[in-house]
Amino acid sequence: MIRLPDATGTVRDYTPRTAPALPAAGEGPLTSRIVFSAAHVVADPFADTTPDGPAAVDWDATLAFRRHLWSHGLGVAEAMDTAQRGMGLDWAGAAELIRRSGAEAKAVGGRIACGVGTDQLGVPPGRSPGEGAAPYTLEQVRAAYEEQLAVVEETGAQAILMASRALAASATGPDDYLKIYGELLRQAAEPVVLHWLGPMFDPALTGYWGSEDLDAATETFLEIIADHPDKVDGVKVSLLDAGREVALRRRLPQGVRCYTGDDFHYPELIAGDEQGFSHALLGIFDPLGPVAAQAVRTLDTGDTAGFRALLDPTVELSRHLFQTPTRYYKTGVVFLAWLSGHQEHFTMVGGLQSARSLPHFARAYELADGLGLFPDPALAQARMKSLLSVYGVEQP
């Protein structure tokens, strides 16, 4: 038994399960859907650093976690927002992560796609998008993108063109997005994934594609794709709006994939309907990797009901981890990795382990345990008790 606090401050008894419910790693690739897990980074807990200093990464544990995802047949989406890009991991650290993970992917035959952004430029502190004079020229934004694209392409990984804070702050309207993305797509060596990350994940991206009106932004986004369909493998949509994603994917050119980034509605979007479906590139598939792989293998056989039976129960946990402020979902992802034994500590780059409350952690533990996500429930319980003791919650 373990005593857990809830959001009201009440401490109650909870009896954890005694056995996991995780599937073993499956054989062979997933066939009906392309599935990427956006993977977190493991911090070095012994580094003498500060929240605003360079990230200190435990490379062995970080790469071991990627091997865990690959072993289940999942692809790894590297150096994305789940890896704390712009929230503790700077470009120097991201570039090292891309190179190391790219080499590891080659060694084990794992699928990998890597985030390309402009975070070496940054955004002036306290400045809102569209406020005052543009901090960077479009040439500077393009050059930053090109520098990162070259690093990713050198590793042989697929490129994901991430939304840029610097571009959001500097662009004066849709034409600037058409110009920058057009130039990047023309020079990309292979088809890329375009990433639309909504402001709920990063407030600095408000008004991306040149408008806060999502209908107008969608038209610009589709125009970019229509102008370069041979250079766009797919789009990753992270707006937490299933209806908008479905409407968008139905308008994509033939051969351009939709990768859902909707951590609230992923089972229905991946399952699809009579007019199509979404592939997946999801942060929640970091803690749900084995379950996600098993669910898609079930879908590979044509068993949509079985797929939904496996994934639907996980949505409550996902919605909990991604609750507002959504950008702090990374804290819950790393917390579950610690409880699951994928790392030996609950420390994050930038000190982000402090971004969620104790009741939030307690509920995440309870939901994950109820799903049978912990490979060793006794270890998870012991680690949860150790965290509770730091907060002064006495245990029986």
Secondary structure as UniProt FT lines:
FT   STRAND          2..5
FT   TURN            7..8
FT   STRAND          11..14
FT   STRAND          35..38
FT   TURN            45..46
FT   TURN            51..52
FT   HELIX           59..71
FT   TURN            72..73
FT   STRAND          75..78
FT   HELIX           81..83
FT   TURN            86..88
FT   HELIX           91..108
FT   STRAND          112..116
FT   TURN            119..121
FT   TURN            125..126
FT   TURN            129..130
FT   HELIX           138..155
FT   STRAND          158..161
FT   HELIX           165..170
FT   HELIX           174..187
FT   STRAND          192..197
FT   TURN            199..201
FT   HELIX           203..205
FT   TURN            206..207
FT   HELIX           208..210
FT   HELIX           214..227
FT   HELIX           229..231
FT   STRAND          232..238
FT   HELIX           242..249
FT   TURN            250..251
FT   TURN            254..255
FT   STRAND          257..260
FT   TURN            263..265
FT   HELIX           266..271
FT   TURN            274..275
FT   STRAND          279..282
FT   TURN            284..288
FT   HELIX           289..300
FT   TURN            301..302
FT   HELIX           304..311
FT   HELIX           312..314
FT   HELIX           315..321
FT   HELIX           326..328
FT   HELIX           329..339
FT   TURN            340..341
FT   HELIX           349..354
FT   HELIX           358..371
FT   HELIX           377..390
FT   TURN            391..392
//
